[in-house]
């Protein structure tokens, strides 16, 4: 029969691995979002919108961009969902971590949900003519939804780090 200590140790070990990887991925997303909304977007507001579209086509819509950004968000969200399931199954022995894990997961899910609203505007730039009016509309709509998405992803990172710190705290006990 497996003791409560063995169950707790296995759950903590699994959470530690899941949360470390999630922290790395959500940290990348948080940094990319901070760069985008604190540096890039304000700069793009002073540059010809056609130049922005050309940049997007070669950056965000490149093979690398189409794999990297969604991959970071989807994989980190899946890992956080798995961590939430582990926390739920072991909530009696992991009490101080569960709410932080759930919160991080909710923010990651919100980030993915908001991507559903933002992404079509960016993706449409790929085949859109270089019409400044149309491109400006896409820019405005994408960054309207993208800012909310960025906030959710940044909050997911911070709450993930906090959850990981609680796991380390439990491991010391």
PyMOL commands that set and color helices and strands:
alter all, ss='L'
color gray80, all
select helices_A, chain A and resi 4-44+49-58+63-89+95-126+132-172
alter helices_A, ss='H'
color red, helices_A
deselect
rebuild
show_as cartoon
